[in-house]
Amino acid sequence: MPTIQDEYDFGFTFSESDGGASVPPTASNEDLKLLQDKVDSLINTQSQLLEEKYKSKLKEVEALILPLLYNLMKNPDKAYIKWEGREAVIKKQIEKITAITRG
C-alpha cells in the first residue's frame, strides 16, 4: 500500500553542490544604466501620451458643459428660467459626457 510520502514524491532531491549548473551572467553597471535609460524613456513617452489623451478628453467634456453654463448666464436680470423638456436634453448630455469619461 503506497504511503502519503510515495504519493507526493515528485522525484527531486536536495544536494550540497549545484551539480555543475552554470552561474547566470551579471550585468555591468553600464548595461544597467543603459537599461534604466530605456525604461525611463518608455515611462516618459507613456506619460506624455496619457497626458495628451486626458487633455483631449477634458476638452471634449468642456465642449459639452460650457455651452450649457453660458446659456444659463444669459439674461441674468430675469429671476426664472423656463426650460420645458429639460429631462431629455439633460439625459442626452449626460450620455455624451459619460461616453467620453467612461469610454
Secondary structure, DSSP 8 states (H G I E B T S, - for coil): ---HHHHT--S----SS-TT--------HHHHHHHHHHHHHHHHHHHHHHHHHHHHHHHHHHHHHHHHHHHHHS-TT-S----TTHHHHHHHHHHHHHHHHH-
